[in-house]
Amino acid sequence: MKRAIFCGIVASFLLEPGASAHVGSPDVYYQGMAGPYRLFVTVRAPQMIPGIAQIEAQVLDGRVSDIQIMPLRIVGEGSEAAPPPDHMEQSKSDPQFFIGKLWLMESGSFQVRMEIDGAQGKAAMGVPVAAFAQRTLRMQKSTGAVLSVLMALLVLSFIAIFGAATRESQLEPGQAVPPGKRRRARIAMGAAAILILAVLFLGNMWWTSVANANVRDMVYKPPPMQVTLTGGNQLTLKLGSSYWHELRKAEQLDKIIPDHGHLMHLFLVRIPEMDRFYHLHPEETAASTFVETLPAAPGGHYAVFADIVRESGFPDTMTAQLELPETSAKDAGNPLTGDDSEAVAAPFSNSQVNSTAPLGNGEHVDWLTNGQTLQAQKPTLLRFRVLTQSGQPVVDLEPYMGMAGHLVILRRDLSVFAHVHPAGSVPMAALMLLEKRTPGSADSMQGMHYESVPAEITFPYGFPQAGDYRLFVQIKRNGQVQTGVFDAHVEP
Amino acid sequence: MAHSAPYPASAPAQSAVLGRVAEIPWYVWGSAIAVTSTTVGLYWDISWHTSIGRDTFWTPAHLCIHFGAIVAGLSSVYLILSTTFGKNRGAQESSVRIWGFYGPLGAFVSLWGGLAMLTSAPFDDWWHNAFGLDVQIMSPPHVVLILGIFTVGLGGLFLIVSEMNRAGAAARAKLNRVFLYAGCMLTILLLMLNYEYTDYTLSHSAIYYRVLALAMPPALVGIARASGYRWAATKVAGIYVGLWLLALWLVPLVPAQAKLGPVYTRITHLVPLEFPVLLFAGAAAVDFLLDRLAGRNKWLQAAVAGAGFVLVMIAVEWPVGSFLVSPLAENRIFGTDYYSYMMRPSDYHLNHEFYAWEKTRAEFWLGMVFAFVAAILTTRVGLAWGDWMRRVRR
């Protein structure tokens, strides 16, 4: 039988230029154990590298008296010798809240190493941080005004000094200025004006080129991704290399390592309604080429998010858009296998903020908000409880790819995409790399290696900006992945 | 001491006043202190960034730079205000006038430099926020800062030279020493500005000689010409090499620790700047050739002295570069085994091999031709500038 070949639709544009690991969500939220202490750590990434990261630590369990922090690379050179640690400042109003600052001098995969002292002794843990420049800042109007005034003063005084130097500087003391000197001074001032204007013009050209080179070399760009659909259901993703990555080959940003069992976590979301959601795991068939046989999926326009983690623990999220043709399960599409999963949701435009999401058969997931509104940039433990039809906590949750749950967060305009776990927004592969490096902190990967999974799951996160969000909470029961879908509004 | 009596306009009274300029005025010393402080501060700052990393406005290196600016700025303001309104009003006769204010030309030039330094502060602050902490010397705000520092020094040079040109023989000799010293500080500032291009690992590339040809002859020839003394350029370059070697040997005795991560190289002491450019060789060529060609056509002088400068620098720096990349230079004398905290051990080899700036042979030779042409032109500029300075009297 002749196989219809649908070849083509290739869309590979970035949803947001300069988007990062995750998309539009550069800050790190992490919940982990350091010996007997449980901490919720927020690392507010600097806009520019080198720049200062703000670190906040809320002690959730235990009594901590001092926390010291230092930056280290996770692997390779720079992972051994740390600069002298900085003490975090203990809050006077909440002694279990600490705040500190760290310089991040280079882009790449780092850890904020935390050395903790408290009632139960000393302990340590590392929080992975992907350091990258996000964007440049425009000059403030007030700064621009001050600089303009100073520049005008410098220009005018430069011309005046040239005039005076020609007119009088070589006269004997007391000698009157001859007319010829005055004339020459006027010519010199004209020449000085031309000279300084030329210097300003050339300086501006040079500064613009330096600034553009800085943006090109320093501001993070995800690798390009070419997405091709053939045969109706064969999705091929070819990853390129961005100039940003090319410049940083020494920082182990090339090879891809498995992140909780898979080299790539691929998310397809039908837009704009976000009513179809797929969490897939393509296989690498050739270098930087991934292939996935799609399940039967309704046609439409899809946003594509592909998560990978590099050898150094640095995460990249590539984005693209894809047009899927109308197909049926008979013509195209395989049944979901392995860890692949899908979800169907109500159109985003018709939905309202909800705190209960059905899982089928009357079972549901509750979002335990305690009536609190969500605020942008505020570190929050998002708590979900999986309940039976009768409202009792379920007892049959299983680890899904080693974790109690997965949470995917999307802003309505797709400017934010985050793939979060109970340990937070850090890549689990980076945590595994750290685990090898931080003896005695094996418990740091909270949320992994469960013997049994409790019915209540928490995800540490902070919404980067105000707006409407859709959250996909994924859990596993009886070998089946179930997804609860929530809509939320985040206040400024 | 400052001049306290008014300058009479008549010629006999004028010569009487000139005779009194036997002492070195306080503001000449002020200029020397200011330019020394900023130069030392700049050297210290580069060393601080490579050894310790973290900085604030209040690092000793920054304070040194700003102290120099404050000394120069305040003395200039005082000189100008006292000449315009105060007890030194009599000195208006030996001043230049700008926007109704009177003062020596050097004071106005120094003040302009101070204003440029001031301008660089908000510019640099914004640049840091927009593009991150400095990882390069030649960022635009730094160029404004260095231009300001350089102009402050230039103002000091004008102040000294105007005193020299009015002084009798004895005072002139004394002032000449201060002048050459201040000129040396300016030369060091210029070399620090071009530090990234005068690394010994580039000494087998044309860029090294292009940069030296562009930057050095105007300063060396100008200062030597204005000084009027024999071997002046050689002395200036000699002081630079001597001071730089002292810094290379003494700076690593100061304990230090890197305070920024990642720390690729453990730091126990301050890292000095690299082995100096042996500039006195080129300067000696310039002095010798200009002395031989005295009174001849200025373009001929420039052509011979400029080309001679580049030839001698190649003849000296090429083999010295070969020595410096060799294991024989990995010691405290030549200091090629000092590494910044941010240098990866896997990159240490870069200190011990040449970097080919020009990627093709044609680019290299074109660069070398450029170096010779540039040296001739900049030597001519130096001659004109030096001759102009010899006539400055206010």
Interface residues (C-beta under 8 A of the other chain):
Chain A: P46 Q47 M48 I49 P50 G51 M70 P71 L72 R73 E77 G78 S79 A81 A82 P83 P84 W103 M105 E106 F110 A133 T136 L137 R138 M139 Q140 T143 V146 L147 L150 M151 L153 L154 S157 F158 A160 I161 G163 A164 A165 R167 E168 S169 Q170 L171 E172 P173 G174 G203 W206 W207 V210 A211 N214 M218 A250
Chain B: Y7 P8 A9 S10 Q14 V17 L18 G53 R54 E93 S94 S95 V96 R97 I98 W99 L105 F108 V109 W112 L115 A116 L118 T119 P122 F123 D125 W126 N129 A130 F131 G132 L133 V135 S139 P140 F158 S162 R166 Q257 A258 K259 L260 G261 P262 V263 Y264 R266 M342 R344 P345 S346 W388 R391 V392 R393 R394
